[in-house]
Amino acid sequence: QVQLVESGGGLVQPGGSLRLSCVVSGNTDSINVIGWHRQAPGNQRELVAAINRGGNTNVYDSVKGRFTIARDNAKNTVYLSMNFLKPEDTAVYFCAAKPSGGFQYEYWGQGTQVTVSL
């Protein structure tokens, strides 16, 4: 089993920044990819960024150039740094883990709310 706990969400003004953290625990050796997803009310959940065990990253078009993903292996933590935030970035942000050899994210955190508003 793998557990994920997100933190760092909150209220920020447009143009501001936040850094989300995802602490991963349990059978972490079984995990290949950690991905940050978000879901806004009425919308489907979307993947915004992912990082694999080797440190390779993908940041998806909707946030490219504004969001970055990084990991600190010593702390078993994956970060999502979000800059130049827009109101449309408002959502619940989840981190999730994909096991090695797996095709989907199997373990999810509880989510952290990000609200971008004046």
N, CA, C and O atoms as CSV, one atom per row, in Angstrom:
chain,resi,resn,atom,element,x,y,z
A,1,GLN,N,N,0.832,-1.193,0.000
A,1,GLN,CA,C,0.000,0.000,0.000
A,1,GLN,C,C,0.871,1.248,0.000
A,1,GLN,O,O,1.994,1.258,0.503
A,2,VAL,N,N,0.315,2.282,-0.576
A,2,VAL,CA,C,0.993,3.569,-0.660
A,2,VAL,C,C,0.026,4.634,-0.174
A,2,VAL,O,O,-1.161,4.606,-0.499
A,3,GLN,N,N,0.539,5.562,0.597
A,3,GLN,CA,C,-0.262,6.678,1.074
A,3,GLN,C,C,0.324,7.982,0.546
A,3,GLN,O,O,1.540,8.143,0.450
A,4,LEU,N,N,-0.560,8.898,0.209
A,4,LEU,CA,C,-0.135,10.209,-0.294
A,4,LEU,C,C,-0.903,11.288,0.460
A,4,LEU,O,O,-2.115,11.187,0.648
A,5,VAL,N,N,-0.191,12.311,0.883
A,5,VAL,CA,C,-0.808,13.415,1.611
A,5,VAL,C,C,-0.364,14.726,0.979
A,5,VAL,O,O,0.826,15.040,0.926
A,6,GLU,N,N,-1.353,15.488,0.499
A,6,GLU,CA,C,-1.071,16.772,-0.123
A,6,GLU,C,C,-1.198,17.899,0.905
A,6,GLU,O,O,-1.921,17.786,1.895
A,7,SER,N,N,-0.487,18.966,0.644
A,7,SER,CA,C,-0.612,20.180,1.448
A,7,SER,C,C,-0.164,21.368,0.611
A,7,SER,O,O,0.428,21.207,-0.457
A,8,GLY,N,N,-0.454,22.559,1.112
A,8,GLY,CA,C,0.036,23.770,0.465
A,8,GLY,C,C,-1.002,24.569,-0.298
A,8,GLY,O,O,-0.701,25.647,-0.812
A,9,GLY,N,N,-2.220,24.055,-0.379
A,9,GLY,CA,C,-3.252,24.801,-1.070
A,9,GLY,C,C,-3.689,26.027,-0.290
A,9,GLY,O,O,-3.293,26.228,0.858
A,10,GLY,N,N,-4.518,26.847,-0.936
A,10,GLY,CA,C,-5.020,28.044,-0.268
A,10,GLY,C,C,-5.602,29.017,-1.258
A,10,GLY,O,O,-5.857,28.689,-2.416
A,11,LEU,N,N,-5.807,30.233,-0.768
A,11,LEU,CA,C,-6.354,31.320,-1.575
A,11,LEU,C,C,-5.209,32.222,-2.018
A,11,LEU,O,O,-4.388,32.643,-1.202
A,12,VAL,N,N,-5.158,32.513,-3.302
A,12,VAL,CA,C,-4.102,33.362,-3.836
A,12,VAL,C,C,-4.700,34.279,-4.891
A,12,VAL,O,O,-5.667,33.914,-5.560
A,13,GLN,N,N,-4.134,35.452,-5.040
A,13,GLN,CA,C,-4.616,36.388,-6.049
A,13,GLN,C,C,-4.100,36.001,-7.431
A,13,GLN,O,O,-3.063,35.347,-7.545
A,14,PRO,N,N,-4.808,36.394,-8.470
A,14,PRO,CA,C,-4.300,36.153,-9.833
A,14,PRO,C,C,-2.892,36.715,-9.999
A,14,PRO,O,O,-2.582,37.812,-9.536
A,15,GLY,N,N,-2.055,35.937,-10.670
A,15,GLY,CA,C,-0.658,36.323,-10.830
A,15,GLY,C,C,0.250,35.827,-9.728
A,15,GLY,O,O,1.472,35.927,-9.833
A,16,GLY,N,N,-0.338,35.294,-8.672
A,16,GLY,CA,C,0.446,34.826,-7.535
A,16,GLY,C,C,0.986,33.422,-7.736
A,16,GLY,O,O,0.839,32.817,-8.797
A,17,SER,N,N,1.624,32.921,-6.667
A,17,SER,CA,C,2.283,31.616,-6.707
A,17,SER,C,C,1.913,30.781,-5.490
A,17,SER,O,O,1.594,31.305,-4.423
A,18,LEU,N,N,1.963,29.490,-5.680
A,18,LEU,CA,C,1.813,28.530,-4.582
A,18,LEU,C,C,2.711,27.336,-4.871
A,18,LEU,O,O,3.019,27.044,-6.027
A,19,ARG,N,N,3.127,26.650,-3.814
A,19,ARG,CA,C,3.819,25.381,-3.985
A,19,ARG,C,C,3.082,24.310,-3.202
A,19,ARG,O,O,2.922,24.405,-1.985
A,20,LEU,N,N,2.640,23.295,-3.920
A,20,LEU,CA,C,1.977,22.156,-3.299
A,20,LEU,C,C,3.003,21.066,-3.010
A,20,LEU,O,O,3.973,20.890,-3.746
A,21,SER,N,N,2.765,20.342,-1.923
A,21,SER,CA,C,3.628,19.228,-1.551
A,21,SER,C,C,2.811,17.950,-1.495
A,21,SER,O,O,1.632,17.964,-1.141
A,22,CYS,N,N,3.449,16.854,-1.848
A,22,CYS,CA,C,2.826,15.534,-1.775
A,22,CYS,C,C,3.828,14.606,-1.098
A,22,CYS,O,O,4.860,14.266,-1.677
A,23,VAL,N,N,3.522,14.202,0.116
A,23,VAL,CA,C,4.390,13.281,0.843
A,23,VAL,C,C,3.900,11.864,0.586
A,23,VAL,O,O,2.729,11.544,0.789
A,24,VAL,N,N,4.818,11.030,0.138
A,24,VAL,CA,C,4.500,9.652,-0.234
A,24,VAL,C,C,5.090,8.702,0.817
A,24,VAL,O,O,6.254,8.838,1.195
A,25,SER,N,N,4.297,7.756,1.281
A,25,SER,CA,C,4.777,6.802,2.280
A,25,SER,C,C,4.248,5.412,1.965
A,25,SER,O,O,3.390,5.238,1.100
A,26,GLY,N,N,4.771,4.432,2.678
A,26,GLY,CA,C,4.376,3.051,2.452
A,26,GLY,C,C,5.358,2.365,1.519
A,26,GLY,O,O,6.566,2.580,1.616
A,27,ASN,N,N,4.849,1.546,0.623
A,27,ASN,CA,C,5.675,0.773,-0.299
A,27,ASN,C,C,6.110,1.643,-1.486
A,27,ASN,O,O,5.691,1.422,-2.622
A,28,THR,N,N,6.944,2.621,-1.200
A,28,THR,CA,C,7.314,3.604,-2.229
A,28,THR,C,C,8.178,2.992,-3.323
A,28,THR,O,O,8.205,3.507,-4.441
A,29,ASP,N,N,8.879,1.911,-3.027
A,29,ASP,CA,C,9.708,1.269,-4.051
A,29,ASP,C,C,8.875,0.710,-5.193
A,29,ASP,O,O,9.401,0.471,-6.280
A,30,SER,N,N,7.596,0.499,-4.965
A,30,SER,CA,C,6.722,-0.061,-6.000
A,30,SER,C,C,6.219,0.989,-6.978
A,30,SER,O,O,5.570,0.659,-7.971
A,31,ILE,N,N,6.517,2.257,-6.699
A,31,ILE,CA,C,5.942,3.361,-7.466
A,31,ILE,C,C,6.907,3.856,-8.530
A,31,ILE,O,O,8.092,4.045,-8.257
A,32,ASN,N,N,6.403,4.067,-9.755
A,32,ASN,CA,C,7.229,4.605,-10.825
A,32,ASN,C,C,6.921,6.069,-11.112
A,32,ASN,O,O,7.832,6.853,-11.376
A,33,VAL,N,N,5.666,6.438,-11.063
A,33,VAL,CA,C,5.282,7.791,-11.460
A,33,VAL,C,C,4.398,8.416,-10.388
A,33,VAL,O,O,3.501,7.769,-9.849
A,34,ILE,N,N,4.664,9.674,-10.091
A,34,ILE,CA,C,3.766,10.501,-9.286
A,34,ILE,C,C,3.230,11.603,-10.189
A,34,ILE,O,O,3.987,12.303,-10.861
A,35,GLY,N,N,1.919,11.740,-10.191
A,35,GLY,CA,C,1.293,12.769,-11.031
A,35,GLY,C,C,0.434,13.698,-10.209
A,35,GLY,O,O,-0.236,13.282,-9.263
A,36,TRP,N,N,0.463,14.962,-10.582
A,36,TRP,CA,C,-0.463,15.947,-10.005
A,36,TRP,C,C,-1.643,16.114,-10.959
A,36,TRP,O,O,-1.468,16.349,-12.154
A,37,HIS,N,N,-2.829,15.989,-10.410
A,37,HIS,CA,C,-4.076,16.153,-11.149
A,37,HIS,C,C,-4.874,17.276,-10.510
A,37,HIS,O,O,-4.601,17.683,-9.381
A,38,ARG,N,N,-5.867,17.775,-11.246
A,38,ARG,CA,C,-6.770,18.752,-10.657
A,38,ARG,C,C,-8.171,18.525,-11.192
A,38,ARG,O,O,-8.378,17.993,-12.283
A,39,GLN,N,N,-9.129,18.954,-10.371
A,39,GLN,CA,C,-10.532,18.855,-10.767
A,39,GLN,C,C,-11.276,20.081,-10.271
A,39,GLN,O,O,-11.339,20.356,-9.073
A,40,ALA,N,N,-11.835,20.807,-11.221
A,40,ALA,CA,C,-12.664,21.963,-10.906
A,40,ALA,C,C,-14.129,21.532,-10.916
A,40,ALA,O,O,-14.466,20.551,-11.578
A,41,PRO,N,N,-15.007,22.236,-10.203
A,41,PRO,CA,C,-16.421,21.870,-10.180
A,41,PRO,C,C,-16.995,21.784,-11.589
A,41,PRO,O,O,-16.841,22.702,-12.395
A,42,GLY,N,N,-17.658,20.669,-11.869
A,42,GLY,CA,C,-18.285,20.477,-13.164
A,42,GLY,C,C,-17.359,20.006,-14.258
A,42,GLY,O,O,-17.789,19.758,-15.384
A,43,ASN,N,N,-16.071,19.882,-13.925
A,43,ASN,CA,C,-15.087,19.459,-14.934
A,43,ASN,C,C,-14.551,18.070,-14.624
A,43,ASN,O,O,-14.642,17.591,-13.494
A,44,GLN,N,N,-14.003,17.443,-15.629
A,44,GLN,CA,C,-13.335,16.166,-15.411
A,44,GLN,C,C,-11.973,16.400,-14.777
A,44,GLN,O,O,-11.376,17.466,-14.928
A,45,ARG,N,N,-11.495,15.393,-14.071
A,45,ARG,CA,C,-10.161,15.473,-13.498
A,45,ARG,C,C,-9.147,15.443,-14.626
A,45,ARG,O,O,-9.281,14.661,-15.568
A,46,GLU,N,N,-8.128,16.299,-14.532
A,46,GLU,CA,C,-7.094,16.335,-15.565
A,46,GLU,C,C,-5.712,16.233,-14.937
A,46,GLU,O,O,-5.463,16.736,-13.842
A,47,LEU,N,N,-4.826,15.569,-15.661
A,47,LEU,CA,C,-3.437,15.461,-15.246
A,47,LEU,C,C,-2.715,16.724,-15.673
A,47,LEU,O,O,-2.823,17.133,-16.829
A,48,VAL,N,N,-1.971,17.357,-14.752
A,48,VAL,CA,C,-1.272,18.588,-15.113
A,48,VAL,C,C,0.240,18.407,-15.178
A,48,VAL,O,O,0.916,19.100,-15.939
A,49,ALA,N,N,0.776,17.477,-14.384
A,49,ALA,CA,C,2.223,17.278,-14.404
A,49,ALA,C,C,2.551,15.928,-13.792
A,49,ALA,O,O,1.822,15.435,-12.931
A,50,ALA,N,N,3.653,15.330,-14.239
A,50,ALA,CA,C,4.052,14.028,-13.714
A,50,ALA,C,C,5.568,13.927,-13.702
A,50,ALA,O,O,6.268,14.576,-14.479
A,51,ILE,N,N,6.053,13.085,-12.784
A,51,ILE,CA,C,7.497,12.849,-12.680
A,51,ILE,C,C,7.708,11.377,-12.395
A,51,ILE,O,O,6.991,10.780,-11.592
A,52,ASN,N,N,8.707,10.788,-13.063
A,52,ASN,CA,C,8.929,9.365,-12.832
A,52,ASN,C,C,10.120,9.130,-11.914
A,52,ASN,O,O,10.778,10.069,-11.468
A,53,ARG,N,N,10.379,7.866,-11.646
A,53,ARG,CA,C,11.431,7.515,-10.687
A,53,ARG,C,C,12.789,8.059,-11.110
A,53,ARG,O,O,13.622,8.398,-10.271
A,54,GLY,N,N,13.003,8.138,-12.432
A,54,GLY,CA,C,14.270,8.636,-12.935
A,54,GLY,C,C,14.374,10.148,-12.953
A,54,GLY,O,O,15.419,10.696,-13.302
A,55,GLY,N,N,13.307,10.821,-12.583
A,55,GLY,CA,C,13.325,12.282,-12.547
A,55,GLY,C,C,12.847,12.948,-13.825
A,55,GLY,O,O,12.861,14.174,-13.932
A,56,ASN,N,N,12.428,12.153,-14.789
A,56,ASN,CA,C,11.890,12.732,-16.031
A,56,ASN,C,C,10.512,13.316,-15.757
A,56,ASN,O,O,9.705,12.734,-15.032
A,57,THR,N,N,10.257,14.481,-16.353
A,57,THR,CA,C,9.013,15.185,-16.070
A,57,THR,C,C,8.210,15.440,-17.335
A,57,THR,O,O,8.746,15.536,-18.439
A,58,ASN,N,N,6.905,15.545,-17.129
A,58,ASN,CA,C,6.000,16.023,-18.169
A,58,ASN,C,C,5.100,17.067,-17.539
A,58,ASN,O,O,4.524,16.849,-16.473
A,59,VAL,N,N,4.985,18.202,-18.209
A,59,VAL,CA,C,4.047,19.235,-17.797
A,59,VAL,C,C,3.112,19.455,-18.970
A,59,VAL,O,O,3.561,19.660,-20.098
A,60,TYR,N,N,1.823,19.415,-18.712
A,60,TYR,CA,C,0.857,19.376,-19.791
A,60,TYR,C,C,0.458,20.773,-20.251
A,60,TYR,O,O,0.636,21.760,-19.537
A,61,ASP,N,N,-0.084,20.825,-21.461
A,61,ASP,CA,C,-0.224,22.093,-22.171
A,61,ASP,C,C,-0.962,23.168,-21.384
A,61,ASP,O,O,-0.637,24.352,-21.474
A,62,SER,N,N,-1.955,22.744,-20.613
A,62,SER,CA,C,-2.800,23.721,-19.938
A,62,SER,C,C,-2.016,24.564,-18.922
A,62,SER,O,O,-2.457,25.654,-18.557
A,63,VAL,N,N,-0.872,24.073,-18.467
A,63,VAL,CA,C,-0.108,24.792,-17.446
A,63,VAL,C,C,1.356,24.951,-17.817
A,63,VAL,O,O,2.146,25.451,-17.017
A,64,LYS,N,N,1.721,24.540,-19.001
A,64,LYS,CA,C,3.120,24.588,-19.409
A,64,LYS,C,C,3.640,26.019,-19.375
A,64,LYS,O,O,2.967,26.952,-19.812
A,65,GLY,N,N,4.847,26.172,-18.848
A,65,GLY,CA,C,5.449,27.492,-18.725
A,65,GLY,C,C,5.114,28.182,-17.420
A,65,GLY,O,O,5.735,29.187,-17.073
A,66,ARG,N,N,4.132,27.653,-16.684
A,66,ARG,CA,C,3.746,28.262,-15.396
A,66,ARG,C,C,3.944,27.305,-14.228
A,66,ARG,O,O,4.262,27.740,-13.121
A,67,PHE,N,N,3.765,26.033,-14.453
A,67,PHE,CA,C,3.883,25.022,-13.386
A,67,PHE,C,C,5.135,24.184,-13.616
A,67,PHE,O,O,5.503,23.903,-14.756
A,68,THR,N,N,5.777,23.794,-12.538
A,68,THR,CA,C,6.878,22.842,-12.609
A,68,THR,C,C,6.691,21.773,-11.536
A,68,THR,O,O,6.080,22.016,-10.495
A,69,ILE,N,N,7.228,20.591,-11.808
A,69,ILE,CA,C,7.141,19.474,-10.871
A,69,ILE,C,C,8.558,19.043,-10.527
A,69,ILE,O,O,9.442,19.029,-11.384
A,70,ALA,N,N,8.761,18.694,-9.267
A,70,ALA,CA,C,10.086,18.277,-8.820
A,70,ALA,C,C,9.915,17.318,-7.648
A,70,ALA,O,O,8.852,17.249,-7.031
A,71,ARG,N,N,10.979,16.584,-7.356
A,71,ARG,CA,C,10.903,15.632,-6.252
A,71,ARG,C,C,12.130,15.745,-5.364
A,71,ARG,O,O,13.220,16.084,-5.825
A,72,ASP,N,N,11.937,15.460,-4.098
A,72,ASP,CA,C,13.019,15.374,-3.127
A,72,ASP,C,C,12.973,13.945,-2.592
A,72,ASP,O,O,12.149,13.619,-1.738
A,73,ASN,N,N,13.860,13.105,-3.097
A,73,ASN,CA,C,13.811,11.696,-2.723
A,73,ASN,C,C,14.091,11.480,-1.237
A,73,ASN,O,O,13.541,10.564,-0.626
A,74,ALA,N,N,14.938,12.316,-0.664
A,74,ALA,CA,C,15.268,12.163,0.753
A,74,ALA,C,C,14.055,12.388,1.646
A,74,ALA,O,O,13.968,11.848,2.749
A,75,LYS,N,N,13.113,13.201,1.147
A,75,LYS,CA,C,11.914,13.516,1.929
A,75,LYS,C,C,10.685,12.785,1.403
A,75,LYS,O,O,9.580,12.984,1.907
A,76,ASN,N,N,10.874,11.934,0.386
A,76,ASN,CA,C,9.732,11.235,-0.241
A,76,ASN,C,C,8.618,12.219,-0.587
A,76,ASN,O,O,7.442,11.954,-0.339
A,77,THR,N,N,8.998,13.338,-1.153
A,77,THR,CA,C,8.042,14.415,-1.422
A,77,THR,C,C,8.149,14.855,-2.870
A,77,THR,O,O,9.243,14.973,-3.422
A,78,VAL,N,N,7.002,15.095,-3.470
A,78,VAL,CA,C,6.919,15.647,-4.818
A,78,VAL,C,C,6.232,16.994,-4.714
A,78,VAL,O,O,5.214,17.134,-4.036
A,79,TYR,N,N,6.794,17.978,-5.386
A,79,TYR,CA,C,6.297,19.347,-5.316
A,79,TYR,C,C,5.690,19.770,-6.650
A,79,TYR,O,O,6.145,19.354,-7.715
A,80,LEU,N,N,4.670,20.593,-6.571
A,80,LEU,CA,C,4.133,21.266,-7.747
A,80,LEU,C,C,4.224,22.752,-7.483
A,80,LEU,O,O,3.491,23.291,-6.653
A,81,SER,N,N,5.132,23.419,-8.195
A,81,SER,CA,C,5.271,24.863,-8.072
A,81,SER,C,C,4.411,25.522,-9.137
A,81,SER,O,O,4.525,25.227,-10.327
A,82,MET,N,N,3.557,26.414,-8.685
A,82,MET,CA,C,2.583,27.042,-9.580
A,82,MET,C,C,2.801,28.550,-9.561
A,82,MET,O,O,2.709,29.183,-8.509
A,83,ASN,N,N,3.088,29.119,-10.723
A,83,ASN,CA,C,3.335,30.544,-10.854
A,83,ASN,C,C,2.339,31.161,-11.825
A,83,ASN,O,O,1.704,30.461,-12.614
A,84,PHE,N,N,2.212,32.491,-11.755
A,84,PHE,CA,C,1.315,33.224,-12.646
A,84,PHE,C,C,-0.076,32.584,-12.647
A,84,PHE,O,O,-0.664,32.339,-13.701
A,85,LEU,N,N,-0.575,32.325,-11.470
A,85,LEU,CA,C,-1.852,31.634,-11.338
A,85,LEU,C,C,-2.985,32.471,-11.907
A,85,LEU,O,O,-2.993,33.700,-11.837
A,86,LYS,N,N,-3.955,31.736,-12.483
A,86,LYS,CA,C,-5.123,32.348,-13.105
A,86,LYS,C,C,-6.379,31.841,-12.395
A,86,LYS,O,O,-6.345,30.780,-11.771
A,87,PRO,N,N,-7.477,32.578,-12.480
A,87,PRO,CA,C,-8.718,32.087,-11.864
A,87,PRO,C,C,-9.107,30.696,-12.358
A,87,PRO,O,O,-9.677,29.908,-11.603
A,88,GLU,N,N,-8.807,30.391,-13.609
A,88,GLU,CA,C,-9.165,29.075,-14.144
A,88,GLU,C,C,-8.308,27.944,-13.599
A,88,GLU,O,O,-8.577,26.776,-13.881
A,89,ASP,N,N,-7.276,28.273,-12.819
A,89,ASP,CA,C,-6.504,27.235,-12.126
A,89,ASP,C,C,-7.192,26.791,-10.834
A,89,ASP,O,O,-6.744,25.846,-10.185
A,90,THR,N,N,-8.261,27.461,-10.466
A,90,THR,CA,C,-8.984,27.081,-9.264
A,90,THR,C,C,-9.521,25.659,-9.387
A,90,THR,O,O,-10.232,25.329,-10.337
A,91,ALA,N,N,-9.171,24.827,-8.416
A,91,ALA,CA,C,-9.552,23.409,-8.453
A,91,ALA,C,C,-9.073,22.739,-7.174
A,91,ALA,O,O,-8.335,23.323,-6.381
A,92,VAL,N,N,-9.512,21.505,-6.996
A,92,VAL,CA,C,-8.889,20.637,-6.001
A,92,VAL,C,C,-7.745,19.909,-6.703
A,92,VAL,O,O,-7.922,19.313,-7.765
A,93,TYR,N,N,-6.579,19.973,-6.087
A,93,TYR,CA,C,-5.387,19.353,-6.663
A,93,TYR,C,C,-5.080,18.071,-5.894
A,93,TYR,O,O,-5.032,18.056,-4.664
A,94,PHE,N,N,-4.876,17.003,-6.650
A,94,PHE,CA,C,-4.596,15.686,-6.092
A,94,PHE,C,C,-3.245,15.195,-6.596
A,94,PHE,O,O,-2.888,15.427,-7.751
A,95,CYS,N,N,-2.497,14.521,-5.736
A,95,CYS,CA,C,-1.371,13.755,-6.248
A,95,CYS,C,C,-1.765,12.278,-6.234
A,95,CYS,O,O,-2.574,11.832,-5.421
A,96,ALA,N,N,-1.167,11.546,-7.156
A,96,ALA,CA,C,-1.497,10.135,-7.316
A,96,ALA,C,C,-0.255,9.371,-7.736
A,96,ALA,O,O,0.679,9.940,-8.302
A,97,ALA,N,N,-0.256,8.080,-7.452
A,97,ALA,CA,C,0.900,7.232,-7.726
A,97,ALA,C,C,0.531,6.109,-8.676
A,97,ALA,O,O,-0.510,5.464,-8.549
A,98,LYS,N,N,1.432,5.899,-9.640
A,98,LYS,CA,C,1.269,4.817,-10.614
A,98,LYS,C,C,2.349,3.783,-10.340
A,98,LYS,O,O,3.535,4.111,-10.368
A,99,PRO,N,N,1.962,2.545,-10.077
A,99,PRO,CA,C,2.967,1.528,-9.793
A,99,PRO,C,C,3.819,1.196,-11.016
A,99,PRO,O,O,3.402,1.406,-12.155
A,100,SER,N,N,5.005,0.681,-10.764
A,100,SER,CA,C,5.856,0.202,-11.846
A,100,SER,C,C,5.119,-0.880,-12.618
A,100,SER,O,O,4.564,-1.807,-12.028
A,101,GLY,N,N,5.116,-0.757,-13.945
A,101,GLY,CA,C,4.410,-1.720,-14.779
A,101,GLY,C,C,2.920,-1.479,-14.872
A,101,GLY,O,O,2.221,-2.182,-15.601
A,102,GLY,N,N,2.429,-0.499,-14.148
A,102,GLY,CA,C,0.999,-0.219,-14.175
A,102,GLY,C,C,0.623,0.759,-15.276
A,102,GLY,O,O,1.473,1.459,-15.825
A,103,PHE,N,N,-0.659,0.793,-15.585
A,103,PHE,CA,C,-1.144,1.655,-16.654
A,103,PHE,C,C,-1.999,2.803,-16.148
A,103,PHE,O,O,-2.359,3.702,-16.909
A,104,GLN,N,N,-2.319,2.772,-14.872
A,104,GLN,CA,C,-3.146,3.850,-14.344
A,104,GLN,C,C,-2.695,4.195,-12.935
A,104,GLN,O,O,-1.989,3.432,-12.274
A,105,TYR,N,N,-3.121,5.353,-12.505
A,105,TYR,CA,C,-2.834,5.794,-11.150
A,105,TYR,C,C,-3.736,5.023,-10.190
A,105,TYR,O,O,-4.959,5.020,-10.330
A,106,GLU,N,N,-3.115,4.380,-9.227
A,106,GLU,CA,C,-3.876,3.504,-8.344
A,106,GLU,C,C,-4.049,4.066,-6.943
A,106,GLU,O,O,-4.994,3.698,-6.245
A,107,TYR,N,N,-3.171,4.932,-6.529
A,107,TYR,CA,C,-3.212,5.486,-5.182
A,107,TYR,C,C,-3.371,6.991,-5.272
A,107,TYR,O,O,-2.697,7.659,-6.057
A,108,TRP,N,N,-4.276,7.514,-4.454
A,108,TRP,CA,C,-4.618,8.934,-4.509
A,108,TRP,C,C,-4.582,9.557,-3.123
A,108,TRP,O,O,-4.899,8.920,-2.118
A,109,GLY,N,N,-4.185,10.818,-3.104
A,109,GLY,CA,C,-4.311,11.585,-1.887
A,109,GLY,C,C,-5.714,12.149,-1.750
A,109,GLY,O,O,-6.579,11.914,-2.594
A,110,GLN,N,N,-5.927,12.899,-0.671
A,110,GLN,CA,C,-7.260,13.417,-0.385
A,110,GLN,C,C,-7.525,14.744,-1.093
A,110,GLN,O,O,-8.668,15.196,-1.156
A,111,GLY,N,N,-6.485,15.364,-1.620
A,111,GLY,CA,C,-6.649,16.612,-2.354
A,111,GLY,C,C,-6.440,17.840,-1.497
A,111,GLY,O,O,-6.612,17.807,-0.279
A,112,THR,N,N,-6.064,18.928,-2.156
A,112,THR,CA,C,-5.918,20.211,-1.489
A,112,THR,C,C,-6.518,21.290,-2.395
A,112,THR,O,O,-6.281,21.308,-3.602
A,113,GLN,N,N,-7.294,22.182,-1.791
A,113,GLN,CA,C,-8.022,23.191,-2.566
A,113,GLN,C,C,-7.106,24.365,-2.904
A,113,GLN,O,O,-6.409,24.901,-2.041
A,114,VAL,N,N,-7.125,24.748,-4.170
A,114,VAL,CA,C,-6.445,25.964,-4.632
A,114,VAL,C,C,-7.511,26.886,-5.212
A,114,VAL,O,O,-8.256,26.506,-6.115
A,115,THR,N,N,-7.571,28.099,-4.678
A,115,THR,CA,C,-8.529,29.085,-5.160
A,115,THR,C,C,-7.769,30.331,-5.583
A,115,THR,O,O,-7.022,30.916,-4.798
A,116,VAL,N,N,-7.971,30.730,-6.840
A,116,VAL,CA,C,-7.310,31.917,-7.375
A,116,VAL,C,C,-8.384,32.984,-7.587
A,116,VAL,O,O,-9.237,32.859,-8.466
A,117,SER,N,N,-8.328,34.018,-6.778
A,117,SER,CA,C,-9.383,35.033,-6.814
A,117,SER,C,C,-8.889,36.309,-6.157
A,117,SER,O,O,-7.982,36.294,-5.325
A,118,LEU,N,N,-9.515,37.426,-6.555
A,118,LEU,CA,C,-9.184,38.709,-5.924
A,118,LEU,C,C,-9.767,38.752,-4.523
A,118,LEU,O,O,-9.604,39.746,-3.816
